[in-house]
Amino acid sequence: MNYKIELEKEHNKYKLLSQKRNELINNFCSLDHTIEELSQLRQAHKELVIAISEVLHKSSELIQKAFYATTHITENHYSDQKT
């Protein structure tokens, strides 16, 4: 009789440990999925920073061209008025 009780206790311990193991496996899988999502977000962030940098660079070029064009037109306008 004592043997049956001990066996049942061990079986319950095994079930509990098995359940804990399954929880840990699920947590690990969830963590692995989260790490993959973070990696994808990091890559998307890098691409976004590069795209923003390119847009700012192009905007700066266009502003410079507009400034030089405006300056040239203004200089021509004043030189035409002097003659």
N, C-alpha and C positions, 0 to 999 in steps of 0.2 A: 504493500500500500504506500509506504513511504517513497518507494521508487517511482510510483506513478505521479506523486505530487512533485517530486524533483524534476521528473521528465516534463511535466506540464509547465513548471516554472521556467525551465530552460527553453521550452518551445515558445513561451510568451516573450522571453528575452530575445530569442531569435527573431520573432515577428516584429518586435519593437526595433531591433537593430536593422532589420531589413527595411522597415518603413523609413527609418532615419537615413539609411543609405539611399533609398529612392528619392527622398527629399533633397539630399545633397546633390545627387545626379541632376535632378530637375533644376536646382539652384545654379549648378555649374553650367548647364545648358542655357539657362536664362542669362547668366553672366556673359557667356560666350557670345550670345546673340547681341547683348548690349554693347560689348566690346566691338563687334562688327559694325553696329550702327554708329558708334562713336568714330570709328575709323572712316566710315563713309562721310560722316558729317565733317570731319577734319579735312578730308580731300575736297569736299564741296566748298568749304570755307577757303581753302587755298585757291581754288579756281575762281571764287568770287573776288578775293583780294586782287588776284592778277587781272581779272576783267575790269574791276574798278580802277586799278592803276592805269590800265591801257586807256580807259575812257578819260581819266583826268589828264593823261599825257596828250591825248588827241585834242581835248578841249583847250589845253594850254597852247598847243600849236595853232589852233584856229583863232584863239584870242590874239596871239602874236601877229598872225597874218592880217587879221582885221585891223589891229592897231597900226601896223606898217602901211596898210592900204589907206587907212583914214589919214595918217600923217602925210603920205605922199599926195593924196588928193588935196589936203589942206594946203600943203606947200605949193602945189601947182596952182591952186586957186589964188593964193596971195601973190604968187609971182606973176600970174596973168593980170591981176588987178594993178600991179605996179607998172606994167608996160602999157 
